[in-house]
């Protein structure tokens, strides 16, 4: 493949993704899948023995193409939506920007709405470290969701739909929180992880249609967690907290 062929193909692919309304941060990854028709992406170091459009070098050539064309598009506002974070008994909203590959953890104090410099200075060192750790966890979760959706959004089907609806529920539960009625967000707070669990299950068993999925698991989140744990043992870390989401399953 010549340089001219590569640039033309990239322009065609990016143009189509742009017409679909897909932001640059997602097009960077989707372009690789459309270019190669592969189903997975594993990023490896550049191989000096190969040409720029061969093997793992192709990924880096696509990356370089986007960096050159959109040098200021790596951070894109607050598209991941806010998360709830508590500071000395008061709930604050923490914005989670979409950032493709940050060089270091983002400064939590800059993204927590209403956190004044005076309050930040009042906090002890342990409190600040705890807030930063919590924020880092939220950011990592949002990044994982964004990557999962980026992969599945181009594949029409139930998995991408569940991820997208779960993300919508998560945003609603955080944005609509009110200290006067904190229980009002419980429904959407439960719905988000429920849909993510179901997406995991369907990704491993595409034969499960939406109706069959509801029939087998309903809204029983512990059952969904058990099924996901059977697929990936790492889900077991949620065992101690899953009871918080186990309510109202039989009356909905």
Number of C-alpha atoms within 10 A of each C-alpha: 9 9 10 9 10 18 14 12 14 19 14 13 17 20 12 14 20 13 8 9 9 16 12 19 21 17 21 22 17 20 23 22 17 16 15 12 9 9 9 10 13 6 10 11 9 17 12 8 8 12 13 20 16 14 13 18 20 19 26 18 18 21 16 14 17 20 14 10 10 12 10 9 15 16 15 15 13 14 15 21 20 24 21 16 17 12 15 7 7 8 14 18 19 25 22 25 19 20 20 17 10 10 7 6 12 16 11 20 17 13 17 20 12 12 16 12 10 8 10 14 10 11 13 10 10 9 14 17 13 13 17 17 14 14 25 17 12 19 23 13 13 22 19 12 18 21 16 14 20 19 18 19 19 13 12 9 14 19 25 21 17 22 25 21 16 25 23 16 21 22 19 17 24 20 15 12 18 13 9 7 9 11 11 14 18 14 14 19 19 21 21 22 20 21 23 22 23 26 22 19 20 19 15 12 10 12 10 16 13 13 9 11 15 13 10 12 15 16 24 17 24 19 15 22 22 16 17 21 17 13 13 11 10 10 15 14 10 12 12 8 10 13 11 11 19 14 15 11 12 8 6 7
